[in-house]
Amino acid sequence: ERIKFEQNMLPAFDQLKEKYGGQVHSLTPDFGDIGANPNLLTKEEYQKLVDAHVMFKDMDADPYLKSAGIASDWPYGRGCWQSDDKMRIIWFGEEDQLRIMCMKKGSDLLDVFTNLNEMLETVESIDGIEFAKDENYGYVTSCPSNLGTGMRASVHVKIPNLTKDGTDTKAKDVCKPLGLSVRGTGGEHTPIGADGTVDISPSARLFIKEKEIIGKLYEGIEKLMAIENAL
């Protein structure tokens, strides 16, 4: 099933490559009776993509993912597509079957959101690809914290005053009342940057609209930076 899903996604990636270029990187050793996998990565290539935060880490080494069955059949059906400009990435076979990401340096969140929407429309236009969605509770996801919109909008910001002790403890205390979550620069359970750079995102996913998430991120960052600059 994992191999079949990866193969079903290849036409979508072809359409995305027509628009944005890029390449599919796959960890699937082979396609069984169909033959070799033309997008297969070497171990060295995979590690380079992990180090660059383009590809996700070895799921089979994570005891939580393994115990939940999310890492089963590793590494079959796992990989990603990345555009030529490095702004757009789609993971397949990670915690959720697809994780669609768009990123850009700067503060224009609307441009990033617009690009993300274009990618979603392309993927959803492919026959046979439908997302599990409940009319009341939104998208069905592996992690309960992502139920609802399934969308996490985040920015990397420097807050050296709030992190001068080398941890994000004070930043989390400040951000929680603002409705914001704090993560390390490499994602959840990773350290903050040596210069005080952290990943900030609105905590809410459920019972909120996507556009409201973007609005809360703008408002939250504005309040956070006012507190940071006052120290």
Residue frames as qw, qx, qy, qz and C-alpha x, y, z in Angstrom:
[[0.000, 0.884, 0.468, 0.000, 0.00, 0.00, 0.00],
 [0.306, -0.785, 0.098, 0.529, 2.83, 2.40, 0.81],
 [0.371, -0.146, 0.606, 0.688, 4.52, 1.75, -2.54],
 [0.199, 0.597, 0.702, 0.333, 1.19, 2.14, -4.34],
 [0.103, -0.921, -0.284, 0.246, 0.57, 5.50, -2.64],
 [0.343, -0.580, 0.339, 0.656, 4.02, 6.74, -3.65],
 [0.305, 0.125, 0.720, 0.611, 3.38, 5.70, -7.23],
 [0.086, 0.778, 0.615, 0.095, -0.05, 7.40, -7.19],
 [0.202, -0.870, -0.077, 0.443, 1.69, 10.62, -6.16],
 [0.528, -0.160, 0.450, 0.702, 4.19, 10.59, -9.04],
 [0.254, 0.618, 0.531, 0.522, 1.74, 12.21, -11.54],
 [0.232, -0.944, -0.229, 0.043, 1.13, 15.02, -9.02],
 [0.533, -0.596, 0.245, 0.548, 4.87, 15.52, -8.64],
 [0.488, 0.232, 0.532, 0.652, 5.21, 15.61, -12.46],
 [0.060, 0.849, 0.414, 0.322, 2.65, 18.44, -12.58],
 [0.416, -0.878, -0.011, 0.238, 4.44, 20.29, -9.80],
 [0.613, -0.274, 0.385, 0.633, 7.76, 19.85, -11.64],
 [0.369, 0.580, 0.485, 0.540, 6.21, 21.44, -14.73],
 [0.142, -0.945, -0.210, -0.209, 5.43, 24.54, -12.63],
 [0.396, -0.883, 0.247, -0.053, 8.32, 24.65, -10.18],
 [0.495, 0.558, -0.654, 0.128, 10.95, 22.19, -11.39],
 [0.539, -0.520, 0.538, -0.387, 12.61, 20.15, -8.72],
 [0.447, 0.272, -0.851, -0.054, 13.18, 16.49, -7.99],
 [0.858, -0.377, -0.082, -0.341, 11.60, 13.55, -6.19],
 [0.129, 0.499, -0.803, 0.299, 13.81, 11.94, -3.53],
 [0.867, -0.224, -0.203, -0.395, 12.70, 8.47, -2.45],
 [0.285, -0.522, 0.765, -0.248, 13.81, 6.04, 0.26],
 [0.914, 0.107, 0.229, -0.317, 11.82, 3.10, -1.17],
 [0.460, -0.429, 0.710, 0.316, 14.45, 0.41, -1.97],
 [0.023, -0.007, 0.817, 0.576, 12.47, -0.93, -4.94],
 [0.557, 0.082, -0.008, -0.826, 8.98, -1.06, -6.44],
 [0.703, 0.004, 0.665, -0.252, 8.60, -4.82, -6.12],
 [0.675, 0.317, 0.635, 0.200, 7.33, -6.50, -9.29],
 [0.370, 0.917, 0.132, -0.075, 7.36, -3.17, -11.10],
 [0.755, 0.398, -0.117, 0.507, 11.14, -2.93, -10.80],
 [0.519, -0.076, -0.259, 0.811, 13.77, -0.43, -9.70],
 [0.102, -0.896, -0.353, 0.251, 13.01, 2.95, -8.13],
 [0.553, 0.557, 0.098, 0.612, 14.44, 5.70, -10.37],
 [0.126, -0.847, 0.062, -0.513, 14.27, 8.27, -7.56],
 [0.854, -0.423, -0.243, 0.181, 16.12, 6.21, -4.93],
 [0.064, -0.914, 0.333, -0.222, 18.55, 8.07, -2.70],
 [0.664, 0.193, -0.608, 0.389, 21.87, 6.77, -1.41],
 [0.591, -0.599, -0.437, 0.318, 22.45, 6.82, 2.36],
 [0.420, -0.183, -0.031, 0.888, 24.83, 9.74, 1.93],
 [0.059, -0.353, -0.385, -0.851, 22.33, 11.75, -0.15],
 [0.490, -0.640, -0.561, -0.188, 19.59, 11.05, 2.40],
 [0.568, -0.498, -0.333, 0.565, 21.74, 12.27, 5.31],
 [0.247, 0.041, 0.132, 0.959, 22.57, 15.49, 3.46],
 [0.273, -0.494, -0.466, -0.682, 18.86, 16.21, 2.97],
 [0.595, -0.615, -0.504, 0.121, 18.17, 15.45, 6.65],
 [0.507, -0.303, -0.168, 0.789, 20.97, 17.80, 7.72],
 [0.055, 0.135, 0.254, 0.956, 19.52, 20.51, 5.46],
 [0.308, 0.299, 0.596, -0.678, 16.03, 19.98, 7.03],
 [0.445, 0.218, -0.477, -0.726, 14.66, 19.00, 3.61],
 [0.670, -0.077, -0.703, -0.224, 13.93, 15.39, 4.55],
 [0.697, -0.582, 0.134, -0.397, 12.61, 13.89, 7.79],
 [0.138, -0.556, 0.803, -0.164, 14.75, 11.75, 10.08],
 [0.357, 0.049, -0.928, -0.098, 14.78, 7.95, 10.36],
 [0.636, -0.361, -0.030, -0.681, 11.29, 7.22, 11.70],
 [0.874, -0.104, -0.474, -0.016, 12.23, 3.67, 12.65],
 [0.479, 0.149, -0.535, 0.680, 14.66, 5.11, 15.22],
 [0.292, -0.341, 0.190, -0.873, 11.86, 7.02, 16.99],
 [0.047, -0.101, -0.957, 0.268, 10.35, 4.84, 19.77],
 [0.361, 0.372, 0.431, -0.739, 7.11, 6.87, 19.87],
 [0.552, 0.416, -0.344, -0.636, 6.44, 6.61, 16.12],
 [0.310, 0.211, -0.920, -0.116, 7.46, 2.96, 16.18],
 [0.106, 0.155, 0.874, -0.448, 5.16, 2.02, 19.08],
 [0.461, 0.448, 0.272, -0.716, 2.23, 3.78, 17.37],
 [0.683, 0.308, 0.641, 0.167, 2.83, 1.84, 14.15],
 [0.322, 0.901, 0.017, -0.290, 3.49, 5.04, 12.20],
 [0.031, -0.715, 0.637, 0.287, 7.04, 3.93, 11.34],
 [0.791, 0.054, 0.609, -0.031, 5.93, 0.51, 10.03],
 [0.782, 0.505, 0.303, 0.203, 7.39, -0.73, 6.73],
 [0.047, -0.923, 0.284, 0.256, 10.24, 1.80, 6.96],
 [0.041, -0.443, 0.042, 0.894, 11.70, 2.97, 4.59],
 [0.193, 0.341, 0.789, 0.474, 9.12, 1.93, 1.97],
 [0.004, -0.787, -0.556, -0.267, 6.81, 4.67, 0.71],
 [0.355, -0.815, -0.134, 0.437, 8.89, 7.45, 2.24],
 [0.540, 0.155, 0.269, 0.783, 10.47, 10.44, 0.54],
 [0.030, 0.759, 0.243, -0.603, 9.92, 13.99, -0.65],
 [0.504, 0.610, 0.328, 0.516, 9.72, 16.36, -3.60],
 [0.285, -0.685, -0.093, 0.664, 11.52, 19.71, -3.51],
 [0.474, 0.859, 0.193, 0.020, 11.22, 22.54, -6.03],
 [0.675, 0.417, -0.059, 0.605, 14.20, 24.12, -7.80],
 [0.003, 0.725, -0.145, 0.673, 13.93, 27.30, -5.73],
 [0.365, 0.011, -0.786, 0.498, 13.93, 25.22, -2.50],
 [0.316, -0.188, 0.209, -0.906, 10.76, 27.06, -1.37],
 [0.806, -0.053, -0.051, -0.587, 8.35, 24.16, -1.77],
 [0.076, 0.276, -0.952, 0.110, 8.60, 20.68, -0.23],
 [0.823, -0.165, -0.099, -0.534, 6.17, 17.77, -0.01],
 [0.165, -0.333, 0.908, -0.194, 6.95, 14.88, 2.32],
 [0.804, -0.044, -0.323, -0.497, 5.22, 11.59, 1.66],
 [0.825, -0.076, -0.556, 0.071, 4.95, 8.67, 4.06],
 [0.136, 0.328, -0.579, 0.734, 5.97, 10.58, 7.19],
 [0.190, 0.143, 0.743, -0.625, 3.54, 10.88, 10.17],
 [0.602, 0.531, 0.315, -0.506, 0.77, 11.80, 7.74],
 [0.777, 0.334, 0.459, 0.272, 0.67, 10.47, 4.18],
 [0.448, 0.602, 0.144, 0.645, 1.44, 13.95, 2.88],
 [0.330, -0.744, -0.206, 0.543, 2.97, 17.02, 4.49],
 [0.462, 0.671, 0.288, 0.504, 2.90, 19.99, 2.12],
 [0.449, -0.668, -0.122, 0.581, 5.23, 22.86, 2.98],
 [0.427, 0.744, 0.142, 0.494, 6.10, 26.26, 1.56],
 [0.542, -0.659, -0.116, 0.508, 8.77, 28.58, 2.97],
 [0.436, 0.720, 0.099, 0.531, 10.42, 31.88, 2.13],
 [0.458, -0.205, -0.294, 0.814, 12.84, 34.32, 3.71],
 [0.068, -0.292, -0.138, -0.944, 11.23, 37.60, 4.75],
 [0.182, 0.179, 0.650, -0.716, 7.95, 38.62, 6.36],
 [0.500, 0.132, -0.307, -0.799, 5.44, 38.23, 3.49],
 [0.379, 0.014, 0.885, -0.269, 3.25, 35.49, 4.95],
 [0.651, 0.500, 0.236, -0.520, 0.50, 36.10, 2.40],
 [0.472, 0.600, -0.563, -0.317, 2.83, 35.20, -0.47],
 [0.027, -0.262, 0.958, -0.117, 3.81, 31.96, 1.28],
 [0.496, 0.248, 0.680, -0.480, 0.15, 31.15, 1.97],
 [0.624, 0.582, -0.088, -0.514, -0.76, 31.80, -1.69],
 [0.333, 0.499, -0.781, -0.175, 2.01, 29.49, -2.91],
 [0.233, -0.075, 0.922, -0.301, 0.89, 26.80, -0.48],
 [0.610, 0.398, 0.413, -0.547, -2.68, 27.04, -1.78],
 [0.561, 0.582, -0.419, -0.414, -1.49, 26.62, -5.39],
 [0.127, 0.337, -0.932, 0.027, 0.38, 23.45, -4.41],
 [0.402, 0.130, 0.780, -0.462, -2.69, 22.08, -2.63],
 [0.648, 0.505, 0.088, -0.563, -4.90, 22.73, -5.64],
 [0.436, 0.519, -0.683, -0.272, -2.45, 20.87, -7.89],
 [0.028, -0.170, 0.964, -0.201, -2.29, 17.83, -5.59],
 [0.460, 0.271, 0.642, -0.550, -6.06, 17.74, -5.05],
 [0.586, 0.511, -0.187, -0.600, -6.71, 17.85, -8.81],
 [0.197, 0.340, -0.901, -0.184, -5.08, 14.43, -9.31],
 [0.807, -0.141, -0.326, -0.472, -7.57, 11.58, -9.73],
 [0.831, -0.121, -0.527, 0.134, -7.54, 9.13, -6.84],
 [0.384, 0.061, -0.486, 0.783, -6.13, 11.56, -4.27],
 [0.398, -0.710, -0.294, -0.501, -8.58, 12.61, -1.59],
 [0.123, 0.343, -0.622, 0.693, -7.90, 13.88, 1.92],
 [0.402, -0.449, -0.788, 0.123, -9.63, 12.36, 4.97],
 [0.033, -0.205, 0.161, -0.965, -11.78, 15.20, 6.28],
 [0.116, -0.530, -0.806, 0.237, -14.63, 15.39, 8.78],
 [0.027, 0.715, 0.375, 0.590, -17.20, 18.12, 8.22],
 [0.478, -0.855, -0.156, -0.124, -17.11, 19.10, 11.91],
 [0.684, -0.647, 0.193, 0.277, -13.56, 18.37, 13.02],
 [0.217, 0.846, -0.407, -0.268, -11.58, 18.95, 9.83],
 [0.632, 0.490, -0.599, -0.053, -8.67, 16.91, 8.56],
 [0.930, -0.361, 0.054, -0.033, -7.81, 13.58, 10.16],
 [0.321, 0.752, -0.532, 0.219, -4.12, 13.55, 11.16],
 [0.742, 0.001, -0.613, 0.272, -1.75, 11.18, 12.94],
 [0.291, -0.037, -0.509, 0.809, -0.96, 13.72, 15.67],
 [0.110, -0.729, -0.668, 0.103, -4.02, 14.95, 17.61],
 [0.208, -0.620, -0.097, 0.750, -2.49, 18.44, 17.88],
 [0.044, -0.177, 0.516, 0.837, -2.90, 18.86, 14.11],
 [0.141, 0.525, 0.837, 0.062, -6.59, 17.94, 13.95],
 [0.137, 0.797, 0.265, -0.524, -8.72, 20.64, 12.35],
 [0.422, 0.838, -0.197, -0.283, -7.04, 22.66, 9.64],
 [0.935, 0.028, 0.163, 0.315, -3.95, 20.45, 9.75],
 [0.478, 0.722, -0.040, 0.499, -1.99, 23.63, 9.00],
 [0.590, -0.635, -0.109, 0.487, 0.93, 24.98, 11.00],
 [0.383, 0.830, 0.010, 0.405, 2.16, 28.43, 10.03],
 [0.689, -0.601, -0.049, 0.402, 5.47, 29.41, 11.61],
 [0.359, 0.871, -0.197, 0.271, 8.32, 31.91, 11.40],
 [0.771, -0.143, -0.259, 0.564, 11.91, 31.86, 12.62],
 [0.044, -0.927, 0.007, -0.373, 12.64, 34.94, 14.72],
 [0.534, 0.196, -0.515, 0.641, 15.58, 36.03, 16.88],
 [0.483, -0.793, -0.116, -0.352, 14.72, 36.74, 20.51],
 [0.574, 0.307, -0.560, 0.513, 18.16, 36.90, 22.21],
 [0.208, -0.436, 0.413, -0.772, 16.87, 38.69, 25.32],
 [0.823, -0.214, 0.093, -0.518, 14.21, 36.07, 26.06],
 [0.984, 0.074, -0.151, 0.055, 16.68, 33.23, 25.41],
 [0.157, 0.815, -0.483, 0.280, 19.84, 34.67, 26.98],
 [0.612, -0.465, 0.603, -0.214, 20.05, 31.70, 29.37],
 [0.066, 0.342, -0.880, -0.323, 20.44, 29.41, 26.34],
 [0.149, 0.288, 0.944, -0.063, 16.97, 27.87, 26.69],
 [0.183, -0.354, -0.484, -0.779, 13.46, 28.61, 25.45],
 [0.260, -0.425, -0.789, 0.360, 11.91, 28.41, 28.94],
 [0.014, 0.468, 0.265, -0.843, 11.21, 32.14, 29.31],
 [0.214, 0.127, -0.516, -0.819, 10.10, 32.40, 25.67],
 [0.298, -0.303, -0.879, -0.216, 7.52, 29.65, 26.24],
 [0.159, -0.504, -0.634, 0.565, 6.22, 31.40, 29.36],
 [0.098, 0.413, -0.043, -0.904, 5.75, 34.61, 27.36],
 [0.243, 0.095, -0.678, -0.688, 4.31, 32.95, 24.26],
 [0.066, -0.296, -0.950, 0.074, 1.73, 30.70, 25.93],
 [0.142, 0.607, 0.506, -0.596, -0.66, 33.56, 26.88],
 [0.222, 0.514, -0.314, -0.767, -0.24, 34.90, 23.33],
 [0.862, 0.313, 0.268, -0.296, -1.49, 31.60, 21.90],
 [0.507, 0.704, -0.490, -0.085, 1.91, 30.79, 20.42],
 [0.963, -0.207, 0.109, 0.131, 4.08, 27.66, 20.49],
 [0.007, 0.849, -0.516, -0.108, 7.89, 27.70, 20.62],
 [0.983, 0.063, 0.120, 0.125, 10.11, 25.13, 18.97],
 [0.509, -0.499, 0.424, 0.559, 13.77, 24.76, 18.09],
 [0.275, 0.620, -0.368, -0.636, 15.02, 25.73, 14.63],
 [0.135, 0.202, -0.918, -0.315, 14.98, 22.08, 13.52],
 [0.596, -0.294, -0.553, -0.502, 11.40, 21.48, 14.65],
 [0.744, -0.564, -0.005, -0.358, 9.87, 19.85, 17.68],
 [0.884, -0.425, 0.126, 0.150, 12.30, 18.58, 20.36],
 [0.712, 0.362, -0.026, 0.601, 15.29, 20.36, 18.78],
 [0.436, -0.476, -0.229, 0.729, 17.50, 23.07, 20.35],
 [0.193, 0.948, 0.171, -0.186, 17.09, 26.80, 19.73],
 [0.640, 0.631, -0.089, 0.430, 19.62, 28.66, 17.60],
 [0.633, -0.195, -0.272, 0.698, 22.86, 29.87, 19.22],
 [0.115, 0.192, 0.053, 0.973, 21.84, 33.43, 18.30],
 [0.254, 0.244, 0.554, -0.755, 18.44, 33.09, 19.99],
 [0.445, 0.107, -0.496, -0.738, 16.53, 32.05, 16.88],
 [0.367, 0.119, 0.855, -0.346, 13.35, 30.08, 17.59],
 [0.142, -0.246, -0.765, -0.579, 10.41, 28.72, 15.62],
 [0.250, 0.209, 0.490, -0.808, 7.12, 30.45, 16.52],
 [0.229, -0.221, -0.750, -0.580, 3.65, 29.28, 15.48],
 [0.574, -0.277, 0.097, -0.764, 0.03, 29.68, 16.64],
 [0.255, -0.158, 0.915, -0.270, -0.98, 26.79, 18.91],
 [0.632, 0.321, 0.469, -0.527, -4.54, 26.42, 17.59],
 [0.020, 0.115, -0.820, -0.560, -5.40, 24.11, 14.66],
 [0.069, -0.421, -0.902, -0.060, -8.90, 23.01, 15.69],
 [0.018, -0.822, -0.551, 0.142, -12.06, 25.18, 15.40],
 [0.112, -0.743, 0.150, 0.643, -10.17, 27.90, 13.55],
 [0.718, 0.681, 0.143, -0.011, -9.87, 28.88, 9.88],
 [0.787, 0.122, 0.094, 0.598, -6.62, 28.86, 7.94],
 [0.225, 0.704, 0.062, 0.670, -6.75, 32.62, 7.36],
 [0.522, -0.815, -0.002, -0.251, -7.24, 33.13, 11.10],
 [0.878, -0.278, 0.043, 0.387, -4.05, 31.16, 11.80],
 [0.541, 0.403, 0.081, 0.733, -2.11, 33.56, 9.57],
 [0.163, -0.808, -0.087, -0.560, -3.72, 36.54, 11.33],
 [0.744, -0.667, -0.005, -0.018, -2.88, 35.17, 14.78],
 [0.822, -0.016, 0.033, 0.568, 0.71, 34.61, 13.73],
 [0.266, 0.621, 0.063, 0.734, 1.05, 38.26, 12.59],
 [0.421, -0.788, -0.038, -0.449, -0.54, 39.57, 15.80],
 [0.876, -0.461, -0.038, 0.135, 1.37, 37.19, 18.07],
 [0.732, 0.164, -0.013, 0.661, 4.78, 37.99, 16.58],
 [0.065, 0.719, 0.036, 0.691, 4.09, 41.72, 16.88],
 [0.616, -0.731, 0.020, -0.291, 3.30, 41.35, 20.61],
 [0.922, -0.216, -0.018, 0.320, 6.23, 38.98, 21.18],
 [0.593, 0.367, -0.023, 0.716, 8.74, 41.35, 19.61],
 [0.194, -0.798, 0.006, -0.570, 7.39, 44.25, 21.68],
 [0.800, -0.596, 0.052, -0.044, 8.12, 42.22, 24.83],
 [0.867, 0.055, 0.033, 0.494, 11.55, 41.16, 23.52],
 [0.388, 0.575, 0.007, 0.720, 12.56, 44.72, 22.63],
 [0.389, -0.817, -0.007, -0.425, 11.42, 46.07, 26.00],
 [0.886, -0.412, -0.057, 0.204, 13.94, 43.84, 27.88]]
